[in-house]
């Protein structure tokens, strides 16, 4: 398994990844955002292993639009979403895992976007 993408970019409603070994992956942006690994989205474990998670803001259409991508070292990418969220670092290893074994996610509810002034 190759660890670092040669190409990583949003294409339509997917994150397109071309890996060093030539394999191509396409992940739905809705899934990538819902799998955000930051403490605010995924929660944070305490010393006893319990996951503490604060309530999150409702997801809107802008929550699934990529504004920018920044590589972090040789192990992850930071995704800046159009709704302002950018706390999660997505390890390349996880992106590859999700592309080969897509996680099963619960049904999605998207709040209506407010008009931008």
Buried (B, 14 or more C-beta within 10 A) or exposed (E): EEEEBEEBEBEEEBBBBBBEEEBEBEBBBBBBBBBBEBBBBEEEEEEEEEEEEEEEEEBBEBBBBBBEBEEEEEEBBBBEBBBEBBEBBBBBEBBBEBBEEEEEEEEEEEEEEEEEE
